[in-house]
């Protein structure tokens, strides 16, 4: 009996990569079935023998690091304890069930082939996949590839290697260091400053070992601008007329900062009056073609020339890569490997409608060997793999793809050659000159025209020739400060100082923008905000190391040594954590030094906000502070109550919560389809019912340093049995899209509607009705709440002009015919599980049940 054909499980980093790999290896004959991510199955050969392949994918990291549950409560945890805490790996996206999916697909498979991205993060995900699938080392292989073209995929399968544990451990070390250091400082800073100041305009006062030095560069430039002292300078410019051209000559001394000395030279030149040609030189010079394109240079060009921020540029590049148009976009190398197929890449572009003629000329005349760049040993430079046109990619992706193509073609084009001509003059003992240039060979600048040189013609001169000065100008100027850092300049500084990697640099820049530490202005310039400036000045006052690049550069060097297997990753983590523990303790002791800077820049809570509603404890009015994070502040009790991060907050009919006597508020989300919901400030910040925090899928203090302020319990999730605003009173029926409950929007008249208390589902009711309200009656068919509708007299659908009607929106034919379902786009996702009850308290068909299966409850006709 013949042995069974072995099954091979292949796992890629993204579903699109899995599809590309399966399409190549199966010659587009794979059978595809659904799963957490799609699975593509086909017959083929593996290690020279017949095999049955299953190709699927993860969606990025399977796991993420976090602290144990006992450290999640900000109020109950001393941030100093986090440095010595154990860290856990939890599933990054539990709803996707990737770990279960991989485990199921691995059953019955003999081999595992890992097609994760070929960088350290990809290597780390390799071992996450191995953990989920349970494969042994001998049966696990790693495919190394730089693009998803047929040639690269087949070559990778023929040259499988083993996954690199050291590179995976390097990522583990970085994750643990960044988690502990970032969360400890962030929690302490946020709690300290947001409890004192009202106009910080940032939800979280975060610290990051990479993020903060990145901010430091921006603030350092700001301080240079602010402390810059302008000075006047003077420069001497004689003018001559030769062959009908007026030419301004440049002074060899450049500029002087003493007016008296400058005037002395002006007098000497003026008294002489005749310029003598002392030297004429002509030299052929070369402007070299570029080296291969790496990630950092791509990001710099995208920001400075294309107007794309680093984050957007990487998203576009990754999309081009997954679609097979370019090679892997994360690389530090600028040197091509000796075996690189330049002819094949160029041939793929020879019919391109934009630059095909130029490429055809290169192929005919012979392309140049690229300049020697830097080989870091990761991936080849970013290279076009397929020809494309603008209508295939869309405007933004096309711009990036076009640059990548032009850059690559430029690397194999001839250098630009030009003749530089310089004429030197002497007068009154001073030297002057003029220069001209003439392009002989355009070379690579023909395909990269923004780097082209322009001809600058100057007339002919003869050595010894004397020419009269037609005009003598003493130019007065003033020195100017440097400009704010551009994204491109910041990326260069980060690369030079070892802050972040080619993959993480966009993330760090995006973080300081999202935290409101800097703002991107015209020309992609990064201007620090008062909060960003005050933070960095505070770090400089207490411990400059916290915002300087030196420590992070050292950490990155150690992580590189881990990746090379030269140091133990536990020793590195312990050493770095020990350093930061000491720095954190000193920072806490000296926080008042930073507080003095905050006090000078920001308003205290007592000085901020406007009076809005009464406190349920002292019955005094509280102030509403609308800047991020939105909150109410009671000056009498000295308590802060956090509110939803988005939406307009108003007092709600001066109603009070029956639990704590706080006045209710109404939050209205922006946009025509934004929902509204009432809330009690105290209940929202301090959910009173056991288990409610799990229901809203976030606690008041969030996880892993992401504070959950702005996520809490509104009345639409409150299970209070008698409050007229609670879920029990206002809930109507189960949501058709999730396990939430459709709740009556209390201020939606005349466009009456129900809103899901957990997802973005909106259900519009009888439009134009005078009043719609819930009742305590229940539908005998589906257990939904009966609603009462008071129709407009002019538009009532009832017979004999009647206006009052009661019924179930699911089972009553009249009400059901007036219902329309829509998805709102402008509101915050409130959680992941429903709340409410079905018939006899069960789940399923009534309020808060799962998806409704009864035909009478179907929303498909809406």
C-alpha positions in Angstrom: 0.0 0.0 0.0 1.4 3.4 -1.0 2.1 5.9 1.8 -0.4 8.8 1.9 0.6 12.0 0.2 1.9 14.4 2.9 0.1 17.7 3.5 2.0 20.9 3.6 0.6 23.9 5.5 1.9 27.3 4.2 1.3 30.5 6.2 1.8 34.0 4.8 1.6 37.3 6.7 -1.5 38.7 4.8 -4.4 37.1 2.9 -3.3 38.8 -0.3 0.2 37.3 -0.1 -1.3 33.9 0.5 -3.4 34.2 -2.6 -0.4 35.3 -4.7 1.7 32.4 -3.5 -1.1 29.9 -4.0 -1.8 31.3 -7.5 1.8 31.0 -8.5 2.4 27.5 -7.1 -0.9 26.1 -8.3 -0.8 27.8 -11.7 -4.1 29.4 -10.8 -5.7 26.0 -10.2 -6.2 26.3 -6.4 -9.5 25.6 -4.6 -10.3 28.3 -2.1 -12.5 27.9 1.0 -13.5 30.3 3.8 -11.9 30.3 7.2 -10.7 33.0 9.7 -8.6 33.8 6.7 -9.0 32.1 3.3 -7.4 28.7 2.7 -6.2 27.8 -0.9 -5.7 24.1 -1.6 -3.9 22.3 -4.5 -1.7 19.4 -5.5 2.0 19.9 -6.2 5.5 18.8 -5.3 7.4 19.5 -2.1 11.0 18.6 -1.5 10.9 16.6 -4.8 7.9 14.5 -3.9 4.1 14.8 -4.5 2.3 16.8 -1.8 -1.0 18.4 -1.0 -0.7 22.1 -0.2 -2.9 24.3 2.1 -2.0 28.0 1.9 -3.5 30.4 4.4 -2.3 33.5 6.4 -2.3 35.5 9.6 -3.1 39.2 9.7 0.1 40.6 11.2 1.2 39.6 14.7 -0.8 36.7 16.2 0.1 37.8 19.7 0.8 41.1 21.5 2.6 41.7 24.8 0.6 43.0 27.8 0.6 43.1 31.6 -1.4 40.6 33.7 -4.9 41.6 34.7 -3.9 42.8 38.2 -1.8 45.5 36.7 -4.5 46.9 34.4 -6.1 49.2 37.0 -4.2 52.5 36.9 -5.5 53.6 40.3 -4.5 50.4 42.0 -1.1 49.9 40.4 2.1 51.8 41.2 3.8 52.4 37.8 7.1 51.5 39.3 5.9 47.9 39.8 5.4 47.5 36.1 9.2 47.4 35.5 9.4 44.1 37.5 6.1 42.7 36.3 5.8 39.6 34.2 4.6 40.2 30.6 2.0 38.0 28.9 1.4 37.3 25.2 -2.3 37.6 24.4 -4.0 37.1 21.0 -3.8 40.4 19.1 -7.2 40.1 17.6 -9.3 37.5 19.5 -12.3 38.1 17.3 -10.4 36.9 14.3 -9.6 33.5 16.0 -6.3 33.2 14.1 -4.7 30.9 16.6 -7.6 28.5 16.5 -7.7 28.7 12.7 -4.0 27.8 12.4 -4.3 25.0 14.9 -7.3 23.5 13.0 -5.5 23.8 9.6 -2.3 22.2 11.0 -4.2 19.0 11.8 -3.1 16.2 9.6 -0.3 18.3 8.0 3.3 16.9 7.8 5.2 20.1 7.1 4.9 23.8 7.9 6.3 26.4 5.5 6.4 30.0 6.7 6.0 32.7 4.2 6.1 35.7 6.6 7.8 39.0 5.6 11.5 38.6 5.6 12.4 41.0 8.4 12.7 40.7 12.2 9.0 41.2 12.8 8.2 38.5 10.2 10.7 36.2 12.0 8.9 36.8 15.3 5.5 36.0 13.7 7.1 32.7 12.4 7.5 31.5 15.9 4.0 32.7 16.9 2.7 30.5 14.1 4.9 27.6 15.2 3.4 28.1 18.7 -0.2 27.9 17.4 0.4 25.0 15.1 2.7 22.9 17.4 5.1 21.8 14.6 8.5 20.5 15.5 11.7 22.2 14.2 12.6 19.4 11.8 9.2 19.7 10.0 9.3 23.6 9.8 10.8 25.6 7.0 11.2 29.2 6.2 10.7 30.7 2.7 12.9 33.8 2.0 11.6 36.1 -0.8 11.6 39.8 -1.7 8.6 39.9 -4.0 5.6 37.8 -4.9 6.5 37.3 -8.6 6.5 33.8 -10.0 10.3 33.7 -10.3 10.8 34.8 -6.6 8.1 32.5 -5.2 9.4 29.4 -7.0 13.0 30.2 -6.1 12.1 30.6 -2.4 10.3 27.2 -2.4 13.4 25.6 -3.9 15.7 27.2 -1.3 13.9 26.8 2.0 15.8 27.5 5.2 15.1 27.3 9.0 13.4 30.2 10.9 15.9 32.4 12.8 15.2 32.2 16.6 17.6 35.0 17.4 15.9 37.5 15.2 12.6 36.6 16.8 14.0 37.0 20.3 15.3 40.5 19.3 11.7 41.5 18.6 10.6 40.0 22.0 13.2 42.1 23.8 12.2 45.3 22.1 8.5 44.7 22.7 9.1 44.0 26.5 11.3 47.1 26.9 9.0 49.4 25.0 5.9 48.1 26.9 7.4 48.5 30.4 9.1 51.8 29.9 6.4 53.4 27.8 3.5 52.3 30.0 5.2 53.2 33.3 6.1 56.7 32.3 2.8 57.2 30.4 0.6 56.2 33.3 2.5 58.4 35.8 2.6 61.5 33.5 -1.0 61.2 32.4 -2.4 60.8 35.9 -0.3 63.5 37.3 -0.9 66.2 34.7 -4.4 65.5 33.6 -5.5 65.7 37.2 -4.2 69.3 37.4 -4.6 71.0 34.0 -7.6 71.4 31.8 -6.2 72.6 28.4 -3.6 70.0 27.6 -5.6 68.9 24.6 -4.3 65.4 24.6 -6.0 62.2 25.8 -2.8 60.6 26.9 0.5 62.2 28.0 2.5 59.4 26.6 6.2 58.6 26.7 8.0 56.2 24.4 11.7 55.2 24.2 11.6 56.0 20.5 8.7 58.4 20.3 10.2 60.9 22.8 13.6 61.3 21.2 11.8 61.8 17.9 9.8 64.6 19.5 13.1 65.9 21.0 14.5 66.5 17.5 11.5 68.7 16.6 11.6 70.7 19.8 15.4 71.1 19.6 14.9 72.8 16.2 12.1 74.9 17.6 14.4 76.1 20.4 17.1 76.9 17.9 14.6 79.1 16.0 13.4 80.8 19.1 16.9 81.6 20.4 18.3 82.6 17.1 19.7 86.2 16.9 19.7 87.7 13.5 22.8 89.6 12.3 23.3 92.0 9.5 25.9 91.2 6.8 27.3 92.9 3.7 28.5 91.5 0.4 30.2 93.2 -2.5 28.9 92.6 -6.0 30.5 94.2 -9.1 28.5 94.1 -12.4 30.1 94.0 -15.9 28.6 94.0 -19.4 30.2 91.5 -21.8 28.9 90.6 -25.2 25.6 92.3 -24.4 25.1 90.4 -21.2 25.1 92.0 -17.7 26.8 89.6 -15.3 26.9 89.8 -11.5 30.3 88.6 -10.0 30.6 86.7 -6.8 33.0 87.9 -4.1 35.6 85.4 -2.9 35.1 86.6 0.7 31.4 85.9 0.5 30.0 88.2 3.2 31.3 90.3 6.1 29.6 91.2 9.4 31.3 94.6 9.8 29.9 97.5 7.8 33.1 99.6 8.1 35.3 96.8 6.7 32.9 96.1 3.9 32.8 99.9 3.0 36.6 99.9 3.0 36.7 97.1 0.4 33.9 98.9 -1.6 36.1 102.0 -1.8 39.2 100.0 -2.9 37.2 98.4 -5.8 35.4 101.6 -6.7 38.7 103.5 -6.9 40.3 100.9 -9.2 37.3 100.6 -11.6 38.9 98.0 -13.9 38.5 94.2 -13.5 41.3 92.0 -14.9 40.6 88.4 -16.0 43.2 86.4 -14.0 42.2 82.8 -14.6 39.9 80.8 -17.0 39.2 77.1 -16.1 37.1 74.5 -17.8 36.5 71.1 -16.4 34.2 68.2 -17.1 32.3 67.1 -14.0 29.9 64.2 -13.2 26.7 64.0 -11.3 26.5 60.4 -10.3 23.4 58.3 -10.8 21.6 57.2 -7.5 22.3 54.0 -5.6 19.4 51.6 -5.0 16.4 52.8 -3.2 15.9 51.8 0.5 13.0 52.4 2.8 14.3 55.5 4.5 15.1 57.3 1.2 11.7 56.3 -0.1 10.0 57.9 2.9 12.1 61.1 2.6 11.2 61.5 -1.1 7.5 60.7 -0.5 7.3 63.4 2.2 9.4 66.1 0.5 8.4 65.6 -3.2 5.1 63.7 -3.2 3.5 65.2 -0.1 2.8 61.8 1.6 3.4 61.4 5.3 5.6 58.4 6.2 2.7 56.4 7.5 0.7 56.9 4.3 3.8 56.2 2.1 4.4 52.9 3.8 0.7 51.9 3.4 0.9 52.6 -0.3 4.2 50.8 -0.7 2.8 47.7 1.2 -0.2 47.7 -1.1 2.0 47.9 -4.2 4.0 45.0 -2.8 1.1 42.7 -2.0 -0.3 43.4 -5.5 3.0 42.3 -7.0 4.1 45.7 -8.5 7.2 46.3 -6.4 9.6 44.2 -4.3 9.5 44.1 -0.5 9.4 47.8 0.7 11.2 47.4 4.0 14.9 47.3 3.4 18.0 49.1 4.6 20.2 48.0 1.7 21.1 50.2 -1.2 23.3 47.6 -3.0 22.0 45.0 -5.4 23.2 41.4 -5.0 25.5 40.1 -7.7 22.8 37.8 -9.0 20.1 40.5 -9.5 18.3 40.2 -12.8 18.5 43.8 -14.1 17.7 42.7 -17.6 14.5 41.0 -16.5 13.3 44.0 -14.5 14.1 46.4 -17.3 12.4 44.2 -19.9 9.2 44.2 -17.8 9.1 48.0 -18.2 10.0 48.3 -21.9 6.3 48.6 -23.0 5.2 51.0 -20.3 3.4 53.9 -21.9 5.2 56.5 -19.7 8.9 55.5 -19.8 8.9 52.5 -22.1 10.8 54.3 -24.9 13.6 55.4 -22.5 13.9 51.8 -21.2 14.0 50.4 -24.8 16.9 52.8 -25.5 18.7 51.6 -22.4 18.3 48.0 -23.5 19.5 48.8 -27.0 22.5 50.8 -25.9 23.3 48.7 -22.9 22.4 49.6 -19.3 25.0 50.6 -16.7 26.0 48.6 -13.7 24.6 50.3 -10.6 26.9 52.1 -8.2 28.1 50.3 -5.1 25.7 50.9 -2.2 25.4 49.4 1.3 24.5 45.8 1.7 22.9 45.3 5.1 22.1 41.6 4.3 18.3 42.0 4.5 16.5 42.6 1.1 17.5 44.1 -2.2 16.7 47.7 -2.8 13.0 48.5 -3.6 12.5 47.6 -7.2 9.5 47.6 -9.7 8.4 44.0 -10.5 5.6 44.6 -12.9 4.6 47.3 -15.4 1.6 49.4 -14.5 -0.4 52.4 -15.6 -2.1 55.1 -13.5 -5.6 53.8 -14.1 -4.5 50.4 -12.6 -3.3 51.9 -9.3 -5.1 55.1 -8.5 -3.5 58.5 -8.1 -1.5 58.3 -4.9 -0.2 54.7 -5.4 0.7 55.7 -9.0 2.8 58.6 -7.8 4.8 56.4 -5.5 5.1 53.6 -8.0 6.2 56.1 -10.7 9.0 57.3 -8.4 10.2 53.8 -7.6 10.3 52.9 -11.3 12.1 56.2 -12.3 14.6 55.7 -9.4 15.4 52.1 -10.5 15.8 53.0 -14.1 18.0 55.9 -13.0 20.3 53.5 -11.1 21.2 51.7 -14.3 21.3 54.8 -16.5 24.6 56.7 -17.4 25.8 59.4 -15.1 25.0 63.0 -16.0 28.1 64.8 -17.4 28.6 68.5 -17.8 31.3 71.1 -18.4 31.8 73.6 -15.7 33.5 76.9 -16.7 34.9 79.4 -14.1 36.3 82.9 -14.8 38.2 84.6 -12.1 38.7 88.4 -11.8 40.9 90.7 -9.7 40.3 94.4 -8.8 41.7 96.6 -6.0 43.4 93.5 -4.5 40.0 91.6 -4.2 39.0 88.5 -6.1 35.7 87.8 -7.8 34.4 85.1 -10.1 31.5 83.9 -12.3 30.6 80.4 -13.3 28.7 78.7 -16.1 27.9 75.1 -17.0 26.8 73.2 -20.1 25.2 69.7 -19.9 27.0 67.2 -22.2 25.1 64.0 -21.4 21.8 64.1 -19.5 22.2 60.5 -18.4 19.9 59.5 -15.5 18.5 63.0 -15.2 16.5 62.3 -18.4 14.4 59.8 -16.4 14.6 61.8 -13.2 14.1 65.3 -14.5 13.8 66.9 -11.0 17.5 66.3 -10.6 18.4 67.7 -14.0 21.0 70.5 -14.3 20.2 73.6 -16.3 22.6 75.2 -18.8 24.1 78.5 -17.6 26.0 80.2 -20.4 28.6 82.9 -19.8 30.3 85.0 -22.5 33.9 84.3 -23.7 36.7 86.0 -21.9 40.5 86.2 -22.5 43.1 85.9 -19.8 44.5 89.3 -19.0 41.5 91.1 -20.5 40.4 94.2 -18.6 36.8 95.1 -18.2 35.2 98.2 -16.7 32.9 97.8 -13.7 29.4 99.0 -14.9 27.9 99.0 -11.4 29.1 98.2 -7.8 26.6 97.1 -5.2 27.2 96.7 -1.5 24.4 94.3 -0.7 23.0 94.4 2.9 21.3 91.2 4.2 20.3 89.6 7.5 20.9 86.1 8.7 17.7 84.0 9.2 17.0 81.2 11.6 16.7 77.6 10.4 13.2 76.5 9.4 11.1 73.9 11.3 12.1 70.4 10.7 10.5 68.7 7.7 9.4 65.1 7.9 12.2 64.3 5.4 14.8 65.9 7.7 13.4 64.2 10.8 13.7 60.8 9.1 17.4 61.6 8.3 18.0 62.5 11.9 16.3 59.3 13.2 18.3 57.1 10.8 21.6 58.9 11.7 21.0 58.5 15.4 19.6 55.0 15.4 16.1 55.9 16.4 13.7 53.2 15.2 14.0 51.0 12.2 12.9 51.3 8.6 9.7 49.7 9.6 9.0 51.7 12.8 10.1 55.2 11.8 6.7 56.0 10.2 5.0 54.8 13.4 7.0 57.0 15.7 6.4 60.1 13.6 2.7 59.4 13.3 2.5 58.9 17.1 3.9 62.4 18.0 1.4 63.8 15.5 -1.6 61.9 16.9 -0.6 62.8 20.5 -0.8 66.4 19.6 2.9 66.9 20.4 3.6 68.3 16.9 1.4 69.5 14.0 2.2 69.0 10.3 2.0 72.3 8.5 2.6 73.4 4.9 5.6 71.8 3.2 5.3 68.8 5.6 7.0 70.9 8.4 6.7 69.6 11.9 5.8 72.4 14.4 5.8 71.4 18.1 2.7 72.3 20.1 2.9 73.9 23.6 2.4 70.4 25.1 5.3 68.9 23.1 7.6 71.8 23.9 6.8 71.7 27.6 7.3 67.9 27.8 10.7 68.0 26.2 11.8 71.0 28.3 10.6 69.1 31.4 12.7 66.0 30.4 15.7 68.3 29.8 15.3 69.8 33.2 15.0 66.5 35.1 17.0 64.0 33.0 18.0 64.9 29.4 18.7 61.2 28.6 14.9 60.7 28.5 14.6 62.8 25.3 18.1 62.3 23.8 18.7 59.6 21.2 21.7 58.1 22.9 19.9 55.5 25.1 17.6 54.4 22.3 20.6 54.1 19.9 22.3 51.9 22.5 19.2 49.7 22.9 18.9 49.3 19.1 22.6 48.2 19.0 22.0 45.6 21.7 18.9 44.4 19.9 20.9 44.0 16.7 23.4 41.9 18.7 20.6 39.7 19.9 19.4 39.2 16.3 23.0 38.1 15.4 23.0 35.7 18.3 25.9 37.5 20.0 24.2 38.3 23.3 21.5 36.8 25.5 18.2 38.6 25.1 17.3 38.2 28.8 20.5 40.0 29.9 19.8 42.9 27.5 16.2 43.3 28.8 17.3 43.1 32.5 20.0 45.7 32.0 17.9 48.2 30.1 14.9 47.8 32.5 17.3 48.3 35.5 18.5 51.5 33.9 15.0 52.8 33.3 13.8 51.8 36.7 16.4 54.1 38.3 15.5 56.9 35.9 11.8 56.5 36.5 12.3 56.7 40.3 14.4 59.9 39.9 11.8 61.3 37.5 9.0 60.8 40.0 11.0 62.5 42.7 11.7 65.5 40.5 8.3 65.8 38.7 7.7 69.2 40.4 10.4 70.6 38.2 8.4 69.7 35.1 5.2 70.7 36.8 6.6 74.3 37.2 6.8 74.4 33.4 3.3 73.0 32.9 2.0 75.6 35.4 3.4 78.4 33.4 2.0 77.1 30.1 -1.4 75.6 31.0 -4.5 76.5 32.9 -5.5 74.5 36.0 -8.7 72.6 36.1 -10.3 75.2 38.4 -9.6 77.9 35.7 -10.7 75.8 32.7 -14.0 74.9 31.2 -17.6 76.2 31.4 -20.3 75.4 34.0 -22.6 72.6 32.7 -24.3 70.2 35.2 -24.7 69.5 39.0 -22.5 67.1 40.9 -24.5 64.3 42.6 -22.3 64.4 45.7 -22.1 68.1 46.6 -24.9 69.4 44.4 -22.6 72.2 43.1 -22.2 72.9 39.4 -19.3 71.1 37.6 -17.3 72.5 34.7 -17.2 70.9 31.3 -13.7 70.8 29.8 -14.0 70.2 26.0 -10.3 69.8 25.1 -9.0 66.2 24.9 -9.8 64.2 26.9 -13.3 65.7 27.4 -14.3 65.6 31.1 -16.3 67.2 33.9 -14.5 68.7 36.9 -16.1 69.3 40.3 -14.1 72.0 42.0 -15.7 71.2 45.4 -15.1 67.5 45.4 -12.0 67.8 43.3 -13.1 64.9 41.2 -12.8 64.4 37.4 -15.4 62.5 35.3 -14.4 61.4 31.8 -16.8 61.7 28.9 -17.0 60.2 25.4 -14.1 61.4 23.2 -16.3 62.5 20.3 -19.7 64.2 20.1 -21.4 67.3 21.4 -22.2 67.2 25.1 -25.3 69.0 26.5 -27.5 68.9 29.6 -30.4 66.4 29.2 -33.7 67.9 30.3 -32.2 68.5 33.9 -33.0 64.8 34.6 -31.0 63.0 37.3 -29.6 59.5 37.6 -31.6 57.5 40.2 -28.4 55.8 41.4 -26.2 58.7 42.2 -28.2 61.9 41.7 -25.8 63.3 39.0 -27.6 65.3 36.3 -27.8 63.4 33.0 -26.0 64.6 29.8 -26.8 63.8 26.2 -24.0 63.0 23.8 -24.7 63.6 20.1 -22.2 62.2 17.6 -21.4 64.3 14.5 -22.9 63.8 11.1 -26.5 63.3 9.8 -26.3 59.6 10.9 -24.6 60.2 14.2 -26.5 58.6 17.1 -27.4 60.3 20.4 -27.4 58.7 23.8 -27.9 59.9 27.4 -25.3 59.2 30.1 -24.7 59.8 33.8 -21.2 61.3 34.3 -20.6 59.2 37.4 -21.9 55.9 36.0 -20.0 56.5 32.7 -16.6 56.8 34.6 -17.5 54.3 37.3 -19.8 51.6 35.9 -21.9 50.5 39.0 -23.0 47.0 37.9 -20.8 43.9 38.2 -19.5 42.6 34.9 -20.4 45.8 33.0 -16.8 46.6 32.2 -16.4 43.3 30.3 -19.6 44.1 28.4 -18.2 47.4 27.1 -14.9 45.6 26.3 -12.8 48.2 28.0 -12.3 49.4 31.6 -11.9 52.9 32.7 -8.1 52.5 32.6 -7.6 50.4 29.5 -4.7 48.0 28.9 -1.1 48.3 28.0 -0.9 52.0 28.6 -3.8 52.9 26.4 -6.0 54.8 28.8 -9.7 54.0 28.3 -11.0 57.5 29.2 -13.8 58.2 26.9 -15.0 54.6 26.9 -17.6 53.8 29.6 -21.2 52.9 30.4 -23.9 55.2 28.8 -27.6 54.8 29.8 -28.0 52.6 26.6 -25.9 49.9 28.3 -27.3 50.4 31.9 -29.4 47.4 33.2 -31.2 49.5 35.9 -34.7 47.9 36.1 -36.7 51.1 36.6 -34.8 54.1 35.3 -36.7 55.5 32.3 -33.4 56.1 30.4 -31.9 52.7 30.9 -31.4 49.8 28.4 -34.3 48.0 30.1 -36.7 50.9 29.5 -35.5 52.1 26.1 -34.3 48.9 24.5 -36.6 47.7 21.7 -35.2 44.6 20.1 -32.0 42.7 19.2 -29.6 44.2 16.7 -29.6 42.4 13.3 -25.8 43.1 12.8 -24.3 42.1 16.2 -25.2 40.9 19.7 -26.2 44.4 20.8 -29.6 45.9 21.4 -31.5 48.6 19.3 -32.3 51.4 21.7 -34.6 54.4 21.0 -32.7 57.6 20.3 -34.4 60.0 22.6 -33.8 63.2 20.7 -34.0 62.0 17.1 -37.4 63.6 16.3 -38.7 64.2 13.7 -36.3 61.6 12.1 -37.1 59.0 14.7 -34.7 56.1 14.9 -33.3 53.2 16.9 -29.5 52.9 17.4 -27.5 49.8 18.3 -25.8 50.3 21.7 -22.8 48.4 20.4 -22.3 48.7 16.6 -23.1 51.3 13.9 -26.5 50.0 12.9 -29.3 52.6 12.6 -33.0 51.7 12.1 -35.2 54.6 11.0 -38.8 54.5 12.2 -42.0 56.4 11.1 -40.6 59.7 9.9 -42.4 62.9 10.9 -44.3 61.4 13.8 -45.1 63.7 16.7 -43.9 61.2 19.3 -42.5 57.7 19.5 -41.9 56.0 22.9 -41.3 52.6 24.3 -43.9 50.8 26.5 -43.6 48.1 29.2 -45.6 45.7 27.0 -43.8 42.9 25.2 -44.5 41.3 21.8 -46.0 37.8 22.3 -44.3 36.6 19.1 -40.7 37.8 19.5 -40.5 39.3 23.0 -39.5 42.7 21.7 -40.8 45.9 23.3 -44.0 47.3 22.0 -43.6 50.9 20.9 -46.2 53.7 20.8 -46.3 56.0 17.8 -48.3 59.3 17.6 -48.5 60.0 13.9 -48.8 63.5 12.4 -52.5 64.2 11.6 -51.7 65.3 8.0 -49.6 62.2 7.2 -51.1 59.5 9.4 -51.3 56.1 7.6 -54.1 55.0 10.0 -57.8 54.8 8.9 -60.3 57.6 9.8 -57.4 60.0 10.6 -56.4 58.2 13.8 -52.9 59.1 15.0 -52.1 56.7 17.9 -50.8 53.2 17.2 -49.1 50.5 19.2 -47.1 47.6 17.9 -43.9 45.6 17.4 -41.6 46.9 14.7 -40.8 43.4 13.7 -44.2 41.8 13.8 -46.7 44.6 13.2 -47.2 44.9 9.4 -47.8 48.7 9.4 -44.7 49.6 11.6 -42.5 47.0 9.8 -43.4 48.7 6.4 -42.2 52.1 7.7 -38.8 50.8 9.0 -35.6 51.5 7.1 -32.1 50.2 8.2 -29.0 52.1 7.7 -25.4 52.1 9.0 -24.3 55.3 10.7 -20.7 56.3 10.1 -20.0 58.9 12.8 -19.9 57.3 16.2 -17.7 55.4 18.6 -17.8 51.6 18.8 -19.0 50.9 22.3 -18.1 47.3 22.9 -18.2 43.8 21.7 -21.1 42.0 23.5 -24.8 42.7 23.8 -26.8 43.5 26.9 -30.5 42.9 27.6 -32.8 39.9 27.8 -34.8 37.8 25.5 -37.9 35.8 26.3 -37.7 34.4 29.9 -34.3 36.1 30.2 -32.8 34.0 27.5 -30.7 35.2 24.6 -31.5 35.0 20.9 -34.8 36.5 19.8 -35.4 39.2 22.4 -33.5 42.3 23.3 -29.7 41.7 23.5 -29.9 38.3 21.9 -27.7 37.1 19.1 -28.6 37.4 15.4 -32.3 36.9 14.9 -33.1 33.6 13.1 -36.9 33.8 13.1 -38.2 34.9 9.7 -40.5 37.5 11.3 -37.4 39.2 12.8 -35.5 39.3 9.6 -34.1 42.8 8.6 -33.2 41.7 5.1 -36.1 43.6 3.6 -35.3 46.9 5.2 
